[in-house]
Structures are given as structure tokens and as C-alpha cells.
């Protein structure tokens, strides 16, 4: 279980279980969305400030992109047209 003690050291001991986060876009700006792994429900959103990028949730696992999404954007090396 994740614990925020001792107070004041700005660190978490352990990871947050049963949660994950993914990067999303809102109005053209990137944001982080926290999701419950069991139900798939979106729980919270961290939006960027006007001048800075959005920060990740502390201690929450980052979801990887699916293999299909990676392949769709890549071009083969050495292929000429």
C-alpha cells in the first residue's frame, strides 16, 4: 500500500496499486488522466498550467501505448517511393 509518511519529505513509500495513468490531449494541450484498472473508469485529470506542461501523478503506473498505435505512425527505413 502506498504511504505518504514521513510528513514533509515529499516522497511516497511504495506504488499506488490498481491505478494507471495515460497521456491525453485536451484542447490541444497534453494532460495526464488517472484510471482505475479494474473498472476502467477515469478518476482524475491533471491539466497543464498556462506556461508549463502537466505533471504526472506521483507513484501511479504509466500505461504503454498499444503495438498497433506505434506501428501506424512509423515508416519503414530504406523504403523509397
C-alpha positions in Angstrom: 0.0 0.0 0.0 1.3 3.5 -0.8 2.0 5.6 2.2 2.9 9.4 2.3 4.8 9.2 5.6 7.1 10.6 7.0 5.5 14.0 6.5 7.5 16.7 4.9 9.9 14.6 2.8 7.8 15.0 -0.4 8.1 11.3 -1.2 5.8 8.3 -1.4 6.9 4.9 0.0 5.6 2.2 -2.4 3.4 2.4 -5.5 -0.3 3.2 -5.9 -2.0 -0.2 -6.7 -4.9 -0.7 -9.0 -4.4 2.6 -10.8 -2.7 3.7 -14.0 -2.2 6.9 -15.9 -2.1 7.8 -19.6 -1.3 10.9 -21.5 -4.2 12.6 -23.3 -4.9 15.8 -25.1 -7.4 18.4 -24.0 -7.9 21.4 -26.2 -4.6 20.8 -28.0 -2.6 20.7 -24.7 -1.3 17.4 -23.2 -2.6 16.3 -19.9 -2.4 13.2 -17.6 -5.5 11.1 -16.9 -5.6 8.7 -13.9 -7.7 5.5 -14.5 -8.9 2.6 -12.3 -7.6 -0.6 -13.8 -10.4 -2.8 -12.6 -13.4 -0.8 -13.8 -11.7 1.3 -16.5 -13.2 4.4 -15.0 -11.3 7.7 -15.4 -10.8 9.1 -12.0 -8.8 12.3 -12.2 -7.2 14.7 -14.6 -4.0 16.8 -14.3 -4.2 19.8 -16.7 -1.2 21.9 -17.7 -0.9 25.4 -16.4 -0.8 28.2 -19.0 3.0 28.2 -19.3 4.1 24.8 -18.0 3.4 21.2 -19.1 1.2 19.0 -16.9 2.9 16.9 -14.3 2.4 13.1 -13.8 0.6 11.6 -10.8 3.0 10.5 -8.1 3.6 6.8 -7.8 1.0 5.8 -10.4 2.0 3.3 -13.2 2.2 4.8 -16.7 0.3 2.8 -19.4 2.3 2.0 -22.5 0.8 2.6 -26.0 -0.6 -0.4 -27.8 1.6 -2.0 -30.5 -1.0 -1.1 -33.2 -0.7 2.6 -32.3 3.1 2.5 -32.6 3.1 0.8 -36.0 0.6 3.1 -37.5 2.9 6.2 -37.2 6.2 4.6 -38.2 7.6 4.4 -41.7 9.9 1.7 -42.8 13.6 2.6 -43.1 15.1 2.3 -46.6 11.8 2.3 -48.4 11.7 4.7 -51.3 8.8 5.9 -53.3 
